[in-house]
Amino acid sequence: MSWLEAIWPWIFSGGAFVVVLGVVVLFHEFGHYITAKLFGITVEVFSVGFGPRIWGVRRGGTDYRVSWVPLGGYVKLKGETAEESTPLDPGDLLARPRWQRFLVFVMGAVFNLVTAYVIIAAIMLTGVEEPAYPMQPPVVGEVEAESQAMTAGIQAGDRIVSFGGKEVATWKDLEFLILVSPGQTKEVILDRGGQRIVTSLAIGTDRRHGVGVATIGPATGVLVGEVQPGRPAAEAGLQRGDRIVSIGGTPITTLARVFRAIQGSAGVPLTFVIERDGATIEKVITPVKDGERGIIGFVPTYPTVVRAYPLGEALVRAFWKNVEDAGQAFTTLRMLVTRELSLRTVSGPIGLYLASGAVAAEGLSYFLKFIAFVSLQLGIINLLPLPPLDGGHIFTITIEGIIRRDLSIRVKERVMQAGLILLLMFMGTVIYLDISKLFQR
């Protein structure tokens, strides 16, 4: 493997990371910018990127610039603080009515929500390739040997009716509930041949990410996804879209079977039976050792379907998709506050960097859906009433509107300082956990 092949995944992930941040942050800042301009507030700087200015033009009192660090961008409004504001200058932010300042701060998050909605609507309109199983009923295809699910008496063919008192209609519903239930024991109601069975299922915990682990899965079949150059899978000629029939004589119906067959067989030749364009092909591939496990260098994935919707239905479905994702985000936030979920479930910049590259490698539609997801999360987080987030400013303006007077500059400064310290501590913890995840398996 050449040095370029070795560092290419990091370069690719870096490029994807820049695109994700660029889209979500610039649209966020554009929301602040366009609202301020409409109200006649002076926008001193609109920067693509951070740090020293590389190039730019000045128009209408605004320096439109490109800066050295390509991680999003920012908007600088005139008179954002009492020290910068001149009472007689109507272009200052603090010189404007509270309702205008409220809208300036809230429109950043609104533009993030709109961005997420537009991207999802466009994908649904043009057609998106996605795994088929998440929208299917949660009928168990496989139960991991010696797992909590096997102890609970769950069997292949069982239909999961409810989990923890909540009805589940699809695998997507079930997987989310398992994800946010690490270390908990939940009542599960099964339908087995028309008979209702009630059991208790203990949910394991992923040590790296602190989320719940499913020990059951759908029987969907498995396809070859991304194939890494220079690895045994690529050298043997595996291609994206190949259906894996068996590995070492074991029929393959779930991702778990793929991982079990490969990870415990480092240095052992395995016979892969695959199906490609209707033909059956055999390939012998020897997993190489990576730490304590065997790998062959490909990403297994589920069979997919392409769904496209007419304009009206696409707009409606996109709306409810974002409402559903927002609901899951608020559920996650609530569980973090109540300590039902570990902070390890939160990803910081390093986690976003790695996820950006992994999702981009799966294809454009997956990458666009990921950008929409990140944009939605950013919009929600920025509305939290915590200084120095936009939500902190919105909360302060709302309080001032209720009491019909401005809070003192001293009080605002102390609140801002406390909020900044808490935010820095939180980000420092998340980044530390991101780094620790890199060294856990």
C-alpha positions as CSV (number, residue, x, y, z in Angstrom):
1,M,0.0,0.0,0.0
2,S,1.4,3.4,-1.0
3,W,1.6,6.4,1.3
4,L,-1.2,8.0,-0.7
5,E,-3.5,5.0,-0.2
6,A,-2.7,5.1,3.5
7,I,-3.6,8.7,4.0
8,W,-6.4,8.9,1.5
9,P,-9.2,8.0,3.9
10,W,-8.1,10.8,6.2
11,I,-8.0,13.3,3.2
12,F,-11.4,12.1,2.0
13,S,-12.9,12.4,5.5
14,G,-11.4,15.9,5.9
15,G,-12.9,17.1,2.6
16,A,-16.3,15.7,3.6
17,F,-16.0,17.3,7.0
18,V,-15.3,20.7,5.5
19,V,-18.4,20.3,3.2
20,V,-20.7,19.3,6.1
21,L,-19.6,22.2,8.3
22,G,-19.5,24.6,5.4
23,V,-23.1,23.9,4.4
24,V,-24.7,23.9,7.9
25,V,-22.7,26.8,9.4
26,L,-22.9,29.1,6.3
27,F,-26.7,28.6,6.0
28,H,-27.0,29.3,9.7
29,E,-25.0,32.5,9.4
30,F,-26.8,33.5,6.3
31,G,-30.0,33.4,8.4
32,H,-28.5,36.0,10.7
33,Y,-27.1,38.0,7.8
34,I,-30.3,38.3,5.7
35,T,-32.5,39.2,8.6
36,A,-30.1,41.9,9.9
37,K,-29.9,43.3,6.4
38,L,-33.7,43.4,6.0
39,F,-33.9,45.4,9.3
40,G,-31.2,47.8,8.3
41,I,-28.7,46.5,10.9
42,T,-25.1,47.0,9.7
43,V,-23.3,43.7,8.9
44,E,-19.6,44.4,9.2
45,V,-18.3,41.0,8.2
46,F,-19.6,38.0,6.4
47,S,-16.8,35.5,6.3
48,V,-16.5,32.1,4.6
49,G,-14.1,30.4,7.0
50,F,-12.3,31.6,10.1
51,G,-9.0,33.3,10.9
52,P,-7.0,35.7,8.8
53,R,-8.6,37.2,5.7
54,I,-7.4,35.8,2.3
55,W,-9.6,37.8,-0.1
56,G,-12.8,39.7,-0.1
57,V,-14.8,42.7,-1.4
58,R,-16.7,45.4,0.4
59,R,-20.3,46.1,-0.6
60,G,-22.9,48.2,1.3
61,G,-20.7,48.5,4.4
62,T,-20.1,44.7,4.6
63,D,-16.7,43.0,4.1
64,Y,-17.5,39.8,2.3
65,R,-14.4,37.7,2.8
66,V,-12.8,34.3,2.5
67,S,-10.6,33.3,5.5
68,W,-7.9,30.7,5.9
69,V,-9.7,28.1,8.1
70,P,-12.4,26.4,5.9
71,L,-14.6,25.3,8.8
72,G,-17.9,27.1,8.2
73,G,-17.9,30.9,8.7
74,Y,-19.4,33.7,10.7
75,V,-21.2,37.1,10.6
76,K,-20.1,40.2,12.6
77,L,-22.9,42.6,13.3
78,K,-22.3,46.2,14.3
79,G,-23.0,47.1,17.9
80,E,-23.4,43.5,19.2
81,T,-22.2,44.6,22.7
82,A,-22.8,47.6,24.9
83,E,-19.2,48.7,24.4
84,E,-19.5,48.6,20.6
85,S,-23.0,50.2,20.4
86,T,-23.7,53.8,19.8
87,P,-27.2,54.8,20.9
88,L,-27.6,57.3,18.0
89,D,-26.6,54.8,15.3
90,P,-29.7,53.0,14.0
91,G,-27.4,50.4,12.3
92,D,-26.3,49.0,15.7
93,L,-27.9,45.7,16.8
94,L,-28.6,47.0,20.3
95,A,-30.2,50.1,18.9
96,R,-32.9,48.0,17.3
97,P,-36.2,47.0,19.0
98,R,-36.2,43.8,20.9
99,W,-38.4,41.9,18.4
100,Q,-36.0,42.7,15.6
101,R,-33.0,41.4,17.7
102,F,-35.1,38.3,18.6
103,L,-35.6,37.6,14.9
104,V,-32.0,38.2,14.0
105,F,-30.8,35.6,16.6
106,V,-33.6,33.0,15.9
107,M,-33.3,33.0,12.1
108,G,-29.9,31.2,12.2
109,A,-31.5,28.2,13.7
110,V,-34.6,28.6,11.4
111,F,-32.4,28.5,8.3
112,N,-30.8,25.3,9.6
113,L,-34.2,23.7,10.0
114,V,-35.2,25.0,6.6
115,T,-32.0,23.6,5.1
116,A,-32.7,20.2,6.6
117,Y,-36.3,20.3,5.3
118,V,-35.3,21.3,1.7
119,I,-32.6,18.7,1.4
120,I,-34.9,15.9,2.6
121,A,-37.7,17.1,0.4
122,A,-35.4,17.2,-2.7
123,I,-34.1,13.7,-1.9
124,M,-37.6,12.3,-1.6
125,L,-38.7,14.0,-4.8
126,T,-35.8,12.8,-6.9
127,G,-35.5,9.3,-5.3
128,V,-33.2,8.0,-2.6
129,E,-31.5,4.7,-2.3
130,E,-31.8,3.5,1.3
131,P,-31.9,0.2,3.2
132,A,-35.2,-1.6,2.8
133,Y,-35.5,-3.2,6.2
134,P,-35.9,-0.1,8.5
135,M,-39.5,0.5,7.3
136,Q,-40.4,-3.2,7.5
137,P,-42.1,-4.8,10.6
138,P,-39.6,-5.9,13.3
139,V,-39.7,-9.7,12.6
140,V,-36.6,-11.3,14.2
141,G,-34.3,-12.9,11.6
142,E,-31.5,-13.9,13.9
143,V,-30.7,-14.0,17.6
144,E,-27.1,-13.8,18.7
145,A,-25.8,-17.0,20.4
146,E,-25.5,-16.7,24.2
147,S,-26.9,-13.2,24.1
148,Q,-29.4,-11.3,26.3
149,A,-32.0,-11.9,23.6
150,M,-31.5,-15.6,23.7
151,T,-31.7,-15.6,27.5
152,A,-35.1,-13.7,27.1
153,G,-36.4,-16.5,24.9
154,I,-36.6,-14.5,21.7
155,Q,-36.6,-16.7,18.6
156,A,-36.2,-16.1,14.9
157,G,-39.6,-15.5,13.4
158,D,-40.9,-13.6,16.4
159,R,-42.6,-10.3,15.7
160,I,-41.7,-7.6,18.2
161,V,-45.0,-5.9,19.2
162,S,-43.9,-3.5,21.9
163,F,-40.7,-2.5,23.7
164,G,-40.7,-1.0,27.1
165,G,-44.4,-0.3,26.9
166,K,-44.2,1.4,23.5
167,E,-45.6,-0.1,20.4
168,V,-43.1,-0.6,17.5
169,A,-44.3,-0.8,13.9
170,T,-40.9,-0.9,12.2
171,W,-37.3,-1.9,12.7
172,K,-36.4,1.8,12.7
173,D,-38.7,2.3,15.8
174,L,-37.2,-0.7,17.6
175,E,-33.6,0.2,16.9
176,F,-34.0,3.7,18.2
177,L,-35.6,2.5,21.4
178,I,-32.8,0.0,21.9
179,L,-30.2,2.6,21.1
180,V,-31.4,4.9,24.0
181,S,-31.8,2.1,26.6
182,P,-28.2,1.0,27.4
183,G,-27.9,-1.1,30.6
184,Q,-31.7,-1.2,31.1
185,T,-34.1,-4.1,31.2
186,K,-37.3,-3.6,29.1
187,E,-40.5,-5.5,28.9
188,V,-40.9,-6.9,25.4
189,I,-44.2,-8.3,23.9
190,L,-43.7,-10.8,21.1
191,D,-46.1,-12.3,18.6
192,R,-45.2,-15.9,17.9
193,G,-47.5,-17.6,15.4
194,G,-50.5,-15.6,16.8
195,Q,-49.6,-16.2,20.4
196,R,-48.7,-13.2,22.6
197,I,-45.6,-13.7,24.7
198,V,-44.3,-11.3,27.4
199,T,-40.6,-11.4,28.3
200,S,-37.9,-9.1,29.8
201,L,-34.9,-8.1,27.7
202,A,-31.7,-6.8,29.2
203,I,-30.0,-4.3,26.8
204,G,-26.2,-4.4,26.6
205,T,-24.0,-1.3,26.4
206,D,-21.6,-0.3,23.6
207,R,-18.4,0.5,25.6
208,R,-17.2,2.9,23.0
209,H,-20.3,5.0,22.4
210,G,-22.4,4.3,25.5
211,V,-25.5,3.4,23.5
212,G,-27.7,0.3,23.7
213,V,-26.7,-2.8,21.7
214,A,-29.2,-4.9,19.8
215,T,-28.6,-8.7,20.0
216,I,-31.3,-9.4,17.4
217,G,-31.5,-8.5,13.8
218,P,-33.6,-8.7,10.6
219,A,-33.0,-11.5,8.1
220,T,-32.4,-9.3,5.1
221,G,-29.4,-10.6,3.3
222,V,-26.1,-8.7,3.1
223,L,-24.5,-6.8,0.2
224,V,-20.9,-5.6,-0.3
225,G,-20.7,-1.9,0.3
226,E,-17.5,0.2,0.2
227,V,-14.4,-1.8,-0.7
228,Q,-11.1,-0.4,0.6
229,P,-8.2,-0.4,-1.9
230,G,-5.2,-2.6,-1.1
231,R,-7.1,-4.8,1.3
232,P,-7.9,-8.5,0.9
233,A,-11.5,-7.9,-0.3
234,A,-10.3,-5.6,-3.1
235,E,-7.4,-8.0,-4.1
236,A,-9.9,-10.8,-4.3
237,G,-12.2,-8.8,-6.6
238,L,-15.2,-8.2,-4.4
239,Q,-17.4,-5.4,-5.8
240,R,-20.0,-3.0,-4.4
241,G,-23.4,-4.6,-4.8
242,D,-22.2,-8.3,-4.6
243,R,-24.7,-10.3,-2.5
244,I,-22.9,-12.5,0.1
245,V,-24.5,-16.0,0.1
246,S,-22.2,-17.7,2.6
247,I,-18.8,-17.4,4.3
248,G,-16.9,-20.5,5.2
249,G,-20.0,-22.6,4.6
250,T,-22.2,-20.5,6.9
251,P,-25.3,-18.9,5.2
252,I,-25.3,-15.1,5.5
253,T,-28.5,-13.4,6.3
254,T,-27.5,-10.7,8.8
255,L,-24.6,-8.3,9.3
256,A,-23.8,-10.0,12.7
257,R,-23.0,-13.2,10.9
258,V,-20.6,-11.4,8.5
259,F,-18.7,-9.8,11.4
260,R,-18.6,-13.1,13.4
261,A,-17.3,-15.1,10.4
262,I,-14.5,-12.6,9.6
263,Q,-13.4,-11.1,12.9
264,G,-12.5,-14.4,14.5
265,S,-10.6,-15.8,11.5
266,A,-7.5,-13.7,11.1
267,G,-5.0,-15.6,8.9
268,V,-7.5,-18.3,8.1
269,P,-8.6,-18.6,4.4
270,L,-12.4,-18.3,4.1
271,T,-14.5,-19.3,1.1
272,F,-16.9,-16.5,0.1
273,V,-19.9,-17.5,-2.1
274,I,-21.3,-14.4,-3.7
275,E,-24.0,-13.6,-6.2
276,R,-23.3,-11.1,-8.9
277,D,-25.6,-10.3,-11.9
278,G,-27.4,-13.6,-11.3
279,A,-24.2,-15.7,-11.3
280,T,-22.7,-17.5,-8.3
281,I,-19.0,-16.9,-7.7
282,E,-16.6,-18.4,-5.2
283,K,-13.6,-16.5,-3.8
284,V,-11.1,-17.5,-1.1
285,I,-10.2,-14.5,1.1
286,T,-7.9,-14.5,4.1
287,P,-8.6,-11.9,6.8
288,V,-5.7,-9.9,8.0
289,K,-5.2,-9.1,11.7
290,D,-6.2,-5.6,12.8
291,G,-5.6,-5.3,16.6
292,E,-7.4,-8.3,18.0
293,R,-9.7,-9.0,15.1
294,G,-9.7,-10.1,11.5
295,I,-10.7,-7.8,8.7
296,I,-10.8,-8.0,4.9
297,G,-11.4,-4.3,4.1
298,F,-15.0,-3.8,3.1
299,V,-18.2,-2.4,4.6
300,P,-21.2,-4.9,4.6
301,T,-24.5,-3.3,4.0
302,Y,-28.2,-4.2,3.7
303,P,-30.2,-4.6,0.4
304,T,-31.6,-1.2,-0.6
305,V,-34.6,0.2,-2.4
306,V,-35.1,3.4,-4.3
307,R,-38.1,5.4,-3.2
308,A,-39.3,8.5,-5.0
309,Y,-42.5,10.5,-4.3
310,P,-44.5,13.1,-6.1
311,L,-44.0,16.8,-5.1
312,G,-46.9,17.1,-2.7
313,E,-46.1,13.8,-0.9
314,A,-42.4,14.6,-0.8
315,L,-43.1,17.9,0.9
316,V,-45.3,16.3,3.5
317,R,-43.1,13.4,4.1
318,A,-40.0,15.6,4.5
319,F,-41.9,17.7,7.1
320,W,-42.8,14.7,9.2
321,K,-39.4,13.1,8.8
322,N,-37.8,16.2,10.3
323,V,-40.4,16.3,13.0
324,E,-39.6,12.7,13.9
325,D,-35.8,13.4,13.9
326,A,-36.3,16.5,16.0
327,G,-38.4,14.4,18.5
328,Q,-35.6,11.9,18.7
329,A,-33.1,14.7,19.3
330,F,-35.2,16.1,22.2
331,T,-35.6,12.6,23.6
332,T,-31.9,12.1,23.6
333,L,-31.3,15.5,25.2
334,R,-33.8,14.7,28.0
335,M,-32.2,11.3,28.6
336,L,-28.7,13.0,28.8
337,V,-30.0,15.5,31.4
338,T,-31.7,12.7,33.4
339,R,-28.5,10.6,33.0
340,E,-30.4,7.8,31.4
341,L,-27.8,8.1,28.6
342,S,-24.1,8.5,29.0
343,L,-22.3,11.6,27.6
344,R,-20.3,9.0,25.5
345,T,-23.3,8.9,23.1
346,V,-22.6,12.5,22.1
347,S,-20.2,13.0,19.2
348,G,-17.9,16.1,19.0
349,P,-15.8,17.4,16.1
350,I,-13.7,14.2,15.9
351,G,-16.8,12.0,15.7
352,L,-18.3,14.3,13.1
353,Y,-15.1,14.2,11.1
354,L,-15.0,10.4,11.0
355,A,-18.8,10.1,10.4
356,S,-18.6,12.6,7.5
357,G,-16.1,10.5,5.6
358,A,-17.9,7.2,6.3
359,V,-21.2,8.5,5.1
360,A,-19.8,10.3,2.1
361,A,-18.2,7.0,1.0
362,E,-21.7,5.4,0.9
363,G,-22.9,7.8,-1.8
364,L,-24.3,11.3,-2.5
365,S,-27.9,10.6,-1.2
366,Y,-26.5,9.3,2.1
367,F,-24.2,12.3,2.4
368,L,-27.0,14.8,1.7
369,K,-29.2,13.1,4.3
370,F,-26.3,13.3,6.8
371,I,-25.9,17.1,6.1
372,A,-29.6,17.5,6.6
373,F,-29.4,15.6,9.9
374,V,-26.4,17.7,11.2
375,S,-28.2,20.9,10.1
376,L,-31.3,19.9,12.1
377,Q,-29.2,19.1,15.2
378,L,-27.3,22.4,14.9
379,G,-30.6,24.3,14.7
380,I,-32.0,22.6,17.7
381,I,-28.9,22.9,19.8
382,N,-28.6,26.6,19.0
383,L,-32.1,27.2,20.3
384,L,-31.2,25.9,23.8
385,P,-31.4,28.7,26.3
386,L,-27.7,28.6,27.1
387,P,-25.2,31.6,26.7
388,P,-23.4,32.2,24.4
389,L,-25.6,30.1,22.0
390,D,-28.3,32.0,20.0
391,G,-30.8,30.5,22.4
392,G,-29.2,32.2,25.3
393,H,-29.6,35.6,23.6
394,I,-33.2,34.7,22.7
395,F,-33.9,33.8,26.3
396,T,-32.4,37.0,27.6
397,I,-34.4,39.2,25.1
398,T,-37.6,37.3,26.1
399,I,-37.0,37.9,29.8
400,E,-36.3,41.6,29.0
401,G,-39.6,41.8,27.1
402,I,-41.5,40.2,29.9
403,I,-40.1,42.6,32.6
404,R,-40.2,45.5,30.1
405,R,-36.7,46.7,30.8
406,D,-33.1,45.7,29.8
407,L,-31.1,43.6,32.3
408,S,-28.0,45.4,33.5
409,I,-24.8,45.0,31.5
410,R,-23.1,43.5,34.6
411,V,-25.7,40.8,34.9
412,K,-25.5,40.0,31.1
413,E,-21.7,39.8,31.3
414,R,-21.7,37.4,34.3
415,V,-24.3,35.2,32.7
416,M,-22.4,35.1,29.4
417,Q,-19.1,34.3,31.2
418,A,-20.7,31.5,33.1
419,G,-22.3,30.1,30.0
420,L,-19.1,30.3,28.1
421,I,-17.2,28.4,30.8
422,L,-19.9,25.7,30.9
423,L,-19.9,25.4,27.1
424,L,-16.1,25.1,27.0
425,M,-16.1,22.4,29.8
426,F,-18.8,20.5,27.9
427,M,-16.9,20.7,24.6
428,G,-13.6,19.7,26.3
429,T,-15.3,16.6,27.8
430,V,-16.9,15.7,24.5
431,I,-13.6,16.0,22.6
432,Y,-11.8,13.9,25.3
433,L,-14.5,11.2,24.9
434,D,-14.1,11.4,21.1
435,I,-10.4,10.8,21.4
436,S,-10.9,7.9,23.9
437,K,-13.3,6.2,21.5
438,L,-10.5,6.0,18.9
439,F,-8.5,3.7,21.3
440,Q,-11.4,1.4,22.3
441,R,-12.7,-1.6,20.4
